[in-house]
Amino acid sequence: MQSKNDRDNGVSNTAERMLEEMSYQTDLLGRVLAEMKRANCQLEQISRQTCESHNELHRQTALQRCLLKLQAYQVEVARAGNPGLAQLLDCKYGFDRCLDLDDCQGGAQACKHIPCPDGHGLAHGSGESKTGKAPPRRTKDAPYPPVQREDNPARQPNSRPQRSVPTGPFRGILRRSKGSDLRNAGSGAPSDAGLDFPVWTDDPSVANASTNAADISGAKGGTVVLLSGNWYIDYSTDSGATFTTLNPTTVFPNNLAGGFCCDQVLQYAPQIDRFLWLLQYQSSSTGANAYRLAMASPQDVINSNCTAWTYWDLTSASFGIGTDWMDYPSMSLGEGEVYFSFDVLDTTTDNIADNGLVVVRLSLAEIAAGGTINFRFTSPPDSATAWGSGVSQNTGNEVFWAGHVDNSTLRVFSWRNDSTTYFWRDVEVRNWPNGTLSSSGPNGNNWFGWGFPSNAVIGITRRLNELWLGWTASNGDGGSGGFNFPYPHVQIVKLNITGWTVIEQMQVWNPDLAFGYPSLATNSDNEVGIALGWGGSDGGAGSLNANSAVGFMGDYVVWYRDGSTWTHTRWGDYVTIRQAAPESRMFAGFGFVTIDTSPGHRFDPYYVLFGRERKEPAPIK
């Protein structure tokens, strides 16, 4: 006879299997609905194209009638052999005035396409970009005295209003993906992992931090590696084996806005063999702040010890935003363009609706030429839902960014490199957990405590015709009735950009740890890599201090090294992953650990080059 415990376990197992089966069936139904939506989209396109063809046929028919009329007129004039008869023929054929080809267009359109109603309240729209320009300036040899850093300057906001993502309509049970393991890379990945970590360099050269976040960015071009954090830049000319730290205020004049502070973003553009360095400057006494975009080749970095740069200054006035604060930049590369984005923060109000996001497009060719650069930019209110988000990496001929209308609706923006118009549309996703983010280290500090960027879509990359979007989600089930995630985790949505349908919604999660702050990129083998934060749980002795890790999406494993010894209440605000150059099948990752230096702490950044092992083929005998 079965015991009560056995019966209870059996019931529990049966219920769990039923829930899994329901989730599976929901997933299948979701895919069927997605296919139906794609079919409806294709039918809608056929309908529009048919209507356009009908209108074109109507115009062509009108033109042909007009030509036949004109031809008959000319024939009769020729027959008459007398120009004096032309007036009579004018009356006969209606050519009593100069021929206006507009009269031959057929008048009003024969067909007007009326799109079918969406039925889900999904919005779409477009905006027209604006223009600006900036002259070049140059610097060399770091001739400027260092400016003392201000961890909490009065000229920049010390807190940001938090955008709470509202709960949206139910759009299906959220099905969990396989959990992700966490492994210590040590001196490299184990042989069964199929990965290679040829370089993993820790750089404990940064002075003690106080309240500032680490904000780690970086890029690799040839043997030169650049790595930046709040207030400093590190450079390596030996492929990342060793680094030297520079104070940016000694490299550039401190004559922009209220002076340098603090966010920096780095990219390497192989199309022009140039590093791109974006620096943020704090507000001046007038309230305006600015960005400085600098350019140098890897050889320039080597020859000048990272001090020779051509740069352009872009102020709040450049974008027509008055004294609003520009903050939290991101940067990406297209076919022949560089894009960067920044938040617009109205410091006179805590109303999140008054804030927005700006995306800027510049020509790489103009940057390489070193002259005046022309740029286009978007309007901040259009991208209010994308506040805190970034621009898509490895983005090809079209750049993307996104935000949350609610926890079951994404608003996705796109801007082709040959267009002055950008577009947006809403996309349905499954309800994800949108509660308060909390995960504490052994010292009790919640490493999500700063509250920003919260659920913003900060991880975004293009893979062929797929768009991968990543953000931090809380514990819970998001009201979907699906799996109850025990800790904060990363939600990933893959979209097909030809029909704007969801290919897959998955997670980076673990039953014992929290994950957050994703950064995504794509390599030349069309694999997606990730850098992110991890740590905590419920606090106490069993918790782990917040750290960072890297890995490949789809492996369900992320790798770290040299664990943190302290947990900050403001982790982030970002770590970075880039496609490496020239080893484009590999990734360059940039993260950090937090070290207890009681009574203070410091952020130690690291650089890692990693990729799949590539086995040489056996020799032919």
N, C-alpha and C positions, 0 to 999 in steps of 0.2 A: 504494500500500500504506500502511495506517495505521501511524503510529509507535507505539512502546510508550506514550508519554505520552498520545497520543490514545486508545489502547485503555483505558488506566488511567482517563482522564477519563470515558470513556464508561461504564465499569463503575461508577465513583463516582456519575455522574449517574443511572444506572439504579437503583443501590441507594438513592439519596436519594429518587427518585420512588417506589420500592417502599415505603420507610419512610413517606413522606407518604401513600401510598394506604392502607397498613395503619393509620396513625393516623386517617385519614378513616373507614375502615371501623369502627374501634374506636369512634370518636365516634358513628357511626350506631347501632351496637349498643348503646352506652350510652344513647342516646336511646330506643331501642326498650325497653330494660330499664326506663328511667325511666317510660315510658308504661305498661308492664306493672305496675310498682309502684304507679302512680297508680290503675290499674284495680283492682288487688288491694285498695288502700286504700278505693276506692269500694265494692267488694263487701263489704269488712269493715264499712263504715258501714251498708250496706243490711242486712247480717246482724244488726248490733246493733239497728238501728231496727225490723227485723221482730220480733226477740225482745222489744223494749220494747213494740211494738204488741200482741203476743200476750199479754204480761203485763197490759197495760192492758185488753184485751178480757176476760181472765180476771177481773180485778177488777170490771169493769162488769157482767159476767154474774152474779157473786156478789151484787152490790148489787141487781140487778134481781130476783133470786130472793128476796132478803130483803124487798124492797119488796112483792112479790106476796104473800108470806107475811103481812106486816104488814097489807096491805090486806084480805086474807081474814079476818083476825082482827077487824079493825075492823067489817067488814060483819056478821059473826056477832054481835058484841056489840050492834050497833045493832038487829039483828033480834030478839035476845032481849029487848031493852028492859028488861033486868034486870041491873044491875051485879053482882048476886050470882052470876051465871053465869060471870063473868070468870075465876074460879079454875079452873073446869072447862076453859074455853077456853084458859087459859094452858098447862095440861098438854097439851091437844090440839095446840097450835101451837108449843110449846117456849118460850113467853115467860113462864117461871115466875120470871124475874128481870128486872131492868132491862135494856132493850135496849142492847147494847154494839155500836156500829157497827164496832168492830174485827173482830167476828165476821162481818161482812158483806164483808170485804176479800178473801175467797177463800183465806185461809191462805197456804201456801208458794207462791212464784212458780211458774208453770207452765213457764217457760222461763228458763234461765240461759245468758247469752252467754259463750262461752269463746273469747277471741281466738286467732287462728291464730298458731303460733310464727313468729317473725321469720326464723329460720334463719341470721342473720348476726351474732348476738350483740350486736345494737344495743340499747342501754339506753334507758329512758324513766322518768320519775318526776315527782314534784311536791313542793312544800313550802308551808308556811303562813307568811305574813308576820306579823311582830310589830309592835307599835305603840309610839309615843313621842310626846312633845310638848315644845315649847320656848317660853319667853316671849320677847317682843320687847325690844329695846333700841335706843337711837337715839344718833347722833353727828352733829356738825356743826362746820365751821370748822377741822378738823385741829388740835385744841388740844394734842396730845400731843408730847413731845420725841421725836426720831428715835432708834431703837434701832440700835446698830451691828450690822451684818450679820455672820453667822458662816458662812463657806463650808463648813466641815466641823464643825458642832457635834457635841459628844459625845452629845447627846441625840437624835440621829437616826441611823439605820443608814447607814454609809458604803458598804456593799455589800449586794447582795441576792442570795439564792440563785437560781440560774438554773434555770428549768424547761425541761428538754430534752424535746422532743416525740419520743416513741418512733416507730419505724417500724411501720406498721400492715400489715394484709393487703393483697395486691395487688388493686386495684380498677379497673384499666384503664390504658392508656398515656396519659400526660399530653401532650396536644396543645398546642403553643404557639399563642398568638395573634399577631397582627401586632405587630412591634416598635414602640416609641414613640420618636418623635423629640424632641429637646430644642432649643428655639429661644429666642433672646434677644428679649424683648419690646421692649427699647430704649425708645423714646418711645411705643410702642403696637404692636399686632399689624399685620402687613402687610395690605393690602387684600384679598388673596385668602384670608385666614384666616377671614373672617366673624366675627371677635371684636372686642370693644370693651373697652379698658382705660381708662376715663375717669379713674381715680385710681390712682396707684401711688406711695405716699409712703414714702421711706426715713427712718428716725428714728435718727440716730447720737448719741442723747443719753444712752445708758446707759453707766455707768462700767465700767471694765475688769473683765472676769470672771476667775475663776481656775479652780476645778474644777467649778463648778456648770454644769448644762446650761442652755440658753436657755429651754425650756419656754414656748413662745409660744401664747397664746390671745387671743381677741378677739371682738367683736360690734359690729354697726352697727344703730342705731335712729334714723331721721331724719337730722339733721345731726350727731348725736353718734356718735363712734366710740371705743370703749374697746379698749385693747391691753395685755396683761399679759405679764410674764416673771418669772423668778425675782427676787424682792425688789422689784419696782416695778410700777406701773401708769401707762400713758400715756393721756391723754384728749384728744380733739379735739372742738371745737364748730363746726367749719367743714367738715364732711363729709370729714375726713381730710387736709385741705391742710396743717395744722400740728398738732403735738402738744405737750403739756406733761406732764412727768414728775412723779409723786407717789411719796412713800415711804409705803406702807400703814401703817407703824407710827406715822405722825403723824395718820392718819385715824381709827384705832381704838385703844382702850386696849390696852396690852400685858399684859392681865390673864388671858389664856386659856392654859391648859396651860403649856408652857414658853416661850411667845412665838411670834411669827410666823416661819414658815419652811416652805416657800418656794413650793410649787406653788399656782397660781391658775388658775381656769377662769371664762370669761365667756359669758353668753348674753343675748340680748335677746328678751323675750316680747311680741310684738305684741298678744296677747290681752288683756294688762293694761297695756300701754305701760310696761314696767319692764325695767331692766337687772338681771340677777342675777349676783352676784359671789361666787364660792366661794373662800375662802382657807384654806390649811392651816397649822396651828400645831404646833410640834414638842413632843416629850414633856417632861413636867415631871419633877420629882425622883421622883415616884411611878411614872413610866414611861408614863402615859397621855398621849395627844395629842388633837387636836380639829380640827373644821372650823367656820368662821364663814361663814354664808350671809347676804349683804347684798342689799338691794333699794333702787333709786332710779329715778325716772322720768328720761327725757332732760332735761326741764325742770329737775328737781332738780339734775342734773349741771351744766347751764348756769348756774343761779342761784348754786350754791354752789361753783363751781370743783371739782366732783367730791368734795366733802367731806361732803355731807348724805346719810346712809344710815340705814335701819332694818335691824337685823340680828338674827340668832338664832344661838346657840352650841350646837353638837352635839358632845358629847365621846365618848370611848371608852365611858364608862358609859352614854351614851344608847343604845348598841347592844349592851350587855352583853358586851363583848369584853375586859374587864379592862385589862391593860397592853399588849395587842398594839398594834403600830404601824399606823396608818392612813395610806395613801400612794397617790399616783398617781391623783388623781380625774379623773372625766369627768362631763359634764353634758349633758342633752338636754331637748327640749320635746315634750310630747304635746298632745292636744286641750285639756285644762284642767289639765295636770299638769306639774311639772318633776321630772325624775329625775336623781339623781347616783349615781355608783358610786365605790368606793375599794377598794384592796387591803387585806387584813388580813395583817400580817406578824408572825409569832411570832419575836421577836428572840432568844429563848433557844435556838433550834434552827436548823439549816440544812436541815431536812427540809421540802421544798416541800409535802409532803402536809399539813403543819400550817397551811398558809396558805389563804386563800380570797378571795372577792370578795363585797362587800355592795352591793346596789342599794336605793336609798331613793326613795320616792315621796311628793311633797308637792303640796298643792293650790295652784294659782296664785291662786285667789280668796282663800284665806286669807292668802297672802303679800301680795296687793294691799291687803287690809284692814288689814294692819300689826299684827294682834293675835297671840295665841298660835297657833302652827301645830301641827297634828297630822300625824304622818307614819307610814308603814309601811316596813318594811325586811326584807330577806331574810336567811337564815342563811348565814354565810361558808362552812362546809364543803360546802354544796350546790353552790356554784359554784367549787370548787377548780380544776377544769380551765380556768376562765375567768380565773384570776389574771393580772393585767396587762392585761386587756381593758377595753373601754369599753361604754357604752350607745348604742343606736341613735339617730341623729339624725332629726328630722322624722318622729316615730314614730307620730303619730296616736293611735288608741285602744288601742294595745298596744306595750309596750316590749320590746326584744330585747337579748340579749347572748350571747356564744358563746366557746368555747374548744376546744382540740384534745385529743381522747382519744389520737389518734396521727395520723400524717401522711396517713391516708386516712379518718379519722372525725372529724367535727365534732360537738360537743355544743352544741345551740342552745337557749337559754332564752327563755321568753316570759311576759309578765305583763300581762293586760288591765287597763284602768283601772277596770273595774267589779267586779274580783275581788280577794279577799284571798289567793288561791292562785296560785302561779307554777308553771310546768311546764317540763320539759326532755325532749328526745329526741335520739338520735344520728342523724346523716345521713352517708351514704357520699359521699366525694369521691375524686377520683383522687389517687394518691400524688404529693406535691409534695416538692421538695428540702428536707430538714430538717437539713442539716449546719451547720457553724460559719459565722457571718456574718463576712465579711472583705472590706474594700475600703479601700485606702490612698490618701492624698493625696500630693502631691509631697514633703512632709516625712516620709513614711513612716508617719504615724499612721493607724491603722485607725479610721474614724469609727463603726464598730459595736463598738468595743472595750469599751464599758461593759457590753455584754451584755444590757441590759434596754431595752425589753420583749421583745426577741428575737422569737419568732413569735406573740406574743399578737395577738388580733383587735382591733386598735385602730381600724381604719376600719370603720364600720358605719352604714348608713342604710337607711331604708325608702323604696321607690318603689312606690306603689300596693300591690299584693299581692306585691311582690317585696322580698326582703331581700338587700342587697348587703353582703358581708363581705370585708374586706381585711386582709392581714397581710404581713410581710416573710418571704420564703423565701430560702434560700441558693442558691449555684450548684449544678449537678448535675442529675440527672433524678429524684431521689427514689426510685430503685429501680424506676421504672415501665418502664424501657427506652425511654422516649420521648426528647424533645428534651433535650439537655444544655445547660442555661442556663449561660452563661459567668460571670455575676456574680450577686450577690444581686439580687432583684427583688421585685415585689409580686404576690402571688396574690390574685385576686378570684373569689369564688364568688357566683353569683346563685341564690337559692332562691325557689321558689313557696311561700308560707306557708300556702296552703290545703291542700296535700297534702304539704308538706315534701320536694319533689323538686328536684333540681338542674336549673336552666334552662341554665346555662352556667358553665364554669370557664375563666377567662382570666387574662392576666398584663399587668403593666406592666413591660417589660423593654427592654434595649438591648444590642446586641452589644459595645459599648465602655464602658458605664457601669453603675454599680449604682444601684438605687432602693430606698427603704425608708421606714418610718414613715408609712404612709398615713393620711390623714384624709378622710372622705367626708361629703357632704351632698347634699340634693335640693332643687331649686328649684321654683317654682310651675308651670313648664312640664314637670315630671317628668323633668328631666335631672339626672344625677348628676355632681357636681363633685368634684375631688380636689386636695388639697395633700399634698406629700410631699417627702422628701429625695432628693438625687441627688449623685453625684460619684465620685471615685476611679477605680479599675480595679485595677492591680497595683502602684501606687506608682511613684515615680520621675518623671522630667521629663515623661513623656507623660500623667501623671495630672492630674485636675482636683480642686481643693479642694471639699470637701463644701458643698453649697448647698441651697436649697429652690426649689420650683416649684409652679405651679398649672395646672389645665386641666380639660377636659371629658372624662369617660369616653366612649370610642367614637371620639374624634378621633385617638387615637394620637399626640398631640403634647402636651407640657407646656411651660410658658413660665416663664422666669426673667428676672432683671435684676440688674445690679450684682453680679458674681461675688465669691465669697469669696476671700480672700488667705491663708488659713491653714486647716488641718484639725485639728479637735479629736478626741481619742480618745473623747469622749462627746458625740456629736451628739444633737440632740433635747432632751428626751425626747419632745416632740411639737410639731407645728405644727397649724394649725387652719384649717378652712373652714366657713363658715356661710352659710345663706340670708340675703341682705341684706334690710333693711327700710327704707323701703317698696318698694324695687325688688326684689320677691320673685323675679323671673325671673333676677336676677343673684346672684352670689356675692361674699361678703366673705372674702378670703384673708389669713392672717396667718402670715408666715414670718420668716426671718432669714438674714443672712450673717455669716460669722466673719472678722474683720479682724485682721491681724497688726499688733500695736503693740509689737514687740520692745522689751523682753524678755517682754511679756505679749501679751494678745489681748483682744478684746471681741466681743460679739454685738450686731449692729445689726439691730433688728427692722424689718419693713416691713408696710404695709397695702396691699392691692390690691382694688379693686372691678372685677369683670369679668363679661362676659356675651356673649351673641350680639348681633350687630348687628341692629337692627330697622329695616328700611327702610320709610319712609312710602309708602303707596300713591300712585300717580300721580293727580293731580287729574282729575276727570271733566269732559270737555269738552262 
